[in-house]
Amino acid sequence: MTDRYAVVGNPVAHSLSPRIHAAFARETSQDIEYTGMLAPLDAFKPALLQFRDDGGRGVNVTLPFKYQAWQFVDAHARGALEASAVNTIHFHDGKSTGYNTDGVGLVTDLQKNLDFAIYGKRVLIMGAGGASYGVMYPLLTAPPQTLVVANRTFEKAEGLVRHFERYKDLAQEGISARRYEDLAGTEFDLVINATSAGLTDQMPSLPVNIFAPDALAYDMVYGKETPFMRFSAAHGIRTTDGLGMLVEQAAESFWLWRAVRPQTAPVIAALRNDA
Ligand code: NDP
């Protein structure tokens, strides 16, 4: 019997996940069906229970439900617990386990696809929303030399750093929260834009000269060129979007559900081709 999976969100029609998982299933000969599922904003839990009771085996969770998914599951895997956000649920034996594969997706894209070693690097992450929470722990385990979080609403950056306080010693020089204007004069080897500013053609107010000479600029947004991508490219900095992260987080979910690891490079290439 075909096993059923879905991505749950609101909105969800734009999601590339059905296409990505269909490609994984074809390549690995897995008999699955993967669809997009629009859940009402006030009825995430009933929608999820209905899907499970109809025989659903697992879901990916996207905006705005990742925290509700974290609250919903019976057990949390490492990474999901720390993130306070779940983007992958596996239904099994009448129980549900929650995972967060966003961080693994980012780290795999950086280290495997982009050949960028995080170890010992000075890392700046912009944004203190769900995406930043999801990637903090996996980034810290790389581990970087230092991890700085900057956010427009500074108190949220402070809250995020407090949340991960007990892991701060993983980074050689710890983690800290900074205001954008206080970043002037500090160089980073990796600058990650985990804000949604690019979606509205904006970018955080970054000082110039933020990039070390061999720095990598990484924008989690995909499917468009953002002002941050243009800014970093204009400074001669190697720049990438978040498409690789999207496909790698999907591959990790697929692996958790099916115990089969799909190839990601052909899927990333196909999606780039169509963009
Ligand atoms: P949230 O809504 O939780 O957080 C948004 C963050 O962006 C906040 O820190 C907010 O700051 C900041 N922000 C928004 N607009 C601006 C602006 N104009 N200037 C400066 N800061 C701004 O979103 P998520 O954390 O869930 O997602 C962030 C982005 O990451 C999204 O674009 C999403 O598409 C992308 N993403 C990509 C993934 C991938 O696989 N490639 C996976 C997950 C997310 P403030 O607190 O001040 O409001």
Boltz pocket constraint, residues with backbone or C-beta under 6 A from the ligand:
constraints:
  - pocket:
      binder: B
      contacts: [[A, 63], [A, 102], [A, 105], [A, 126], [A, 127], [A, 128], [A, 129], [A, 130], [A, 131], [A, 132], [A, 151], [A, 152], [A, 153], [A, 154], [A, 156], [A, 193], [A, 194], [A, 195], [A, 196], [A, 197], [A, 199], [A, 202], [A, 203], [A, 204], [A, 205], [A, 219], [A, 220], [A, 221], [A, 222], [A, 242], [A, 243], [A, 245], [A, 246], [A, 247], [A, 249]]
      max_distance: 6.0
